[in-house]
Amino acid sequence: MSTNTVHYRSWEYARRGDYHRELAPNWSYTPTYLQKMRFIRRFVDSLPRTARILDAGCGEGVLVEEFRAAGRNIVGMDLNYESDCVRRGDIRDTLEPDSTFDAVLLLDVFEHLAYADQPRALREIHRILKPAGRLVISVPNLAHLNSRLTLLFTGRLDRTDKETDHVGERPLAENARLLAEAGFQVGRWYGITFTVPIIYRRIVCKWAERSRWLHDALGPLARLLPSLAMLNIAVCRKANGHAERIRM
């Protein structure tokens, strides 16, 4: 249990509390979330101990607390949450000096930004990263397998959340284009959660805890075909750096 004092909550945090810290086993997103967190821990472990890290849009600061306790130099920032380890701030205008961070984490944040604000946020991250600094972004893919098939047969998209929440949700190809236009090099995309029709919505989402083994068993397909996965993660570098691969 966290001992941090919460100073401010809005958005979902005001309604649901610290729902990432107090993870519900049967939340439909829990299997995806756990796989994402596993990836991020491996990435941070690969960084030099002196690396300075920003977790932008960090919510309750779950990773910030964890990595600080492990001796990492990490700061957390979120527009809708403030505590002893998370400062209120906007990824579109961080107020940080140029070339401040070795790495920025942007996890499940990009889709919450309006389309017009997404290039601005990427430019800001590019500015505050050191030369060859790394951005790790996790972002849902509007064109995941079940969404494509649902659109084909019913004319509807299978969105990863309600459109009033994921106002900037895009297909993977569009997210890749925006990163390139902002001056980032992507080594590869890592897919998480393969949305096999019927199995995904009627089994994995409905009984998340009981069927986590099934979600994870489909993981190799998500990694093989990231354009069809529900969530994607990319490790990017500023232009002129060498993009790299992290082992899942």
Secondary structure as GFF3:
##gff-version 3
##sequence-region A 1 248
A	DSSP	beta_strand	6	9	.	.	.	ID=ss1
A	DSSP	alpha_helix	12	16	.	.	.	ID=ss2
A	DSSP	alpha_helix	30	46	.	.	.	ID=ss3
A	DSSP	beta_strand	52	56	.	.	.	ID=ss4
A	DSSP	alpha_helix	62	69	.	.	.	ID=ss5
A	DSSP	beta_strand	73	78	.	.	.	ID=ss6
A	DSSP	beta_strand	81	83	.	.	.	ID=ss7
A	DSSP	beta_strand	86	88	.	.	.	ID=ss8
A	DSSP	beta_strand	101	107	.	.	.	ID=ss9
A	DSSP	three_ten_helix	110	112	.	.	.	ID=ss10
A	DSSP	three_ten_helix	115	117	.	.	.	ID=ss11
A	DSSP	alpha_helix	118	128	.	.	.	ID=ss12
A	DSSP	beta_strand	129	140	.	.	.	ID=ss13
A	DSSP	alpha_helix	145	154	.	.	.	ID=ss14
A	DSSP	alpha_helix	172	181	.	.	.	ID=ss15
A	DSSP	beta_strand	184	194	.	.	.	ID=ss16
A	DSSP	alpha_helix	199	199	.	.	.	ID=ss17
A	DSSP	pi_helix	200	204	.	.	.	ID=ss18
A	DSSP	alpha_helix	212	217	.	.	.	ID=ss19
A	DSSP	alpha_helix	219	224	.	.	.	ID=ss20
A	DSSP	three_ten_helix	226	228	.	.	.	ID=ss21
A	DSSP	beta_strand	229	238	.	.	.	ID=ss22
###
